[in-house]
Each structure stands twice: as structure tokens, then as C-alpha cells.
Amino acid sequence: MKVVMRSSLDSEQASSRDEVNDPKPALLEAKQAAALLNISPRTLLRWAREGLVPAHPLSGTKRRIWRFLAAELDAWALSRVNSQSRLVPEFKEK
């Protein structure tokens, strides 16, 4: 019997191929999405209820359950960057 050991790199490549071939993007839970934005999950959920961030409500019996798409959160975060403050002043010679 032959035993084949797979390295962690092989499994990472396989999972990235699965993500590329998967037509439906993965929905993130509040804790994962908050970590992506570097904010607390409670703040993210409050923003979702107030409609400030792109979020997808799922039906819940007692509470509304929110899910987030990483691509939408990235686009939202980039749209909120104040690009004027990041410009480097030009050097002018006398």
C-alpha cells in the first residue's frame, strides 16, 4: 500500500482553485467580516442594521442574521478612503 502525504501548500492551492471555480462567493459571518475591516463585530452589526455597510440579512426566528461578502466590503472600504489626504505634496525647486 502506498501512502501519499500532501503538503499544506498543496491543500492551499486546491482550496484556492475551489474558490476560483465556485460560482457563488462565500458569505462571511460578522466576526470574520469585522476582522477584515479591523472593527468590532458589534459595530459591524450596528452598521448593517443602519444600512451603512453592504450586508445581506438572512431570515431568523428571533434575531436577524447578517452575512457579508468580502468583495463588497473591500469596495465599500475603498470608497470611504479620503484620497486627498493620501496625496504626497510635490517638491518644487526654487
C-alpha positions, 0 to 999 in steps of 0.5 A: 500500500502506498501512502501519499502525504500532501503538503499544506501548500498543496491543500492551499492551492486546491482550496484556492482553485475551489474558490476560483471555480465556485460560482457563488462567493462565500458569505462571511459571518460578522466576526470574520467580516469585522476582522477584515475591516479591523472593527468590532463585530458589534459595530459591524452589526450596528452598521448593517442594521443602519444600512451603512455597510453592504450586508445581506440579512438572512431570515431568523426566528428571533434575531436577524442574521447578517452575512457579508461578502468580502468583495463588497466590503473591500469596495465599500472600504475603498470608497470611504478612503479620503484620497486627498489626504493620501496625496504626497505634496510635490517638491518644487525647486526654487 
